[in-house]
Amino acid sequence: MSWSFSVVGRPKAVAAACRAEAEKSPCAEPEESIRKTTLELAALSAENHTDDNVVKVEASGSMYSQDGACHQNQVSLSVRTIYNFVE
């Protein structure tokens, strides 16, 4: 199975979106624990930016299993500040 998530916004809103996403679309274990932990790490990072920043989170992962055993698991996380954002 695989999953992906992307969001851009103010830090508190991004953190809330990450945490809300963690409660959706459960995956098989151990991928589900990895997905939830990754999204919580993204939320913690986002909410520790100052309120005047704009933050972009991109997270994804996948797991390959055969006969009920996990053979491969990968995860990617990027949390970036978006500079020169105008409103």
Buried (B, 14 or more C-beta within 10 A) or exposed (E): BEBEBEBBBBBBBBBBBBBEBBEEEEBEEEBBEBBBEBBBBBBEBBBEBEEEBBBBBBBBBBBEBEEEEEEEEEBEBEBEEEEEEEE
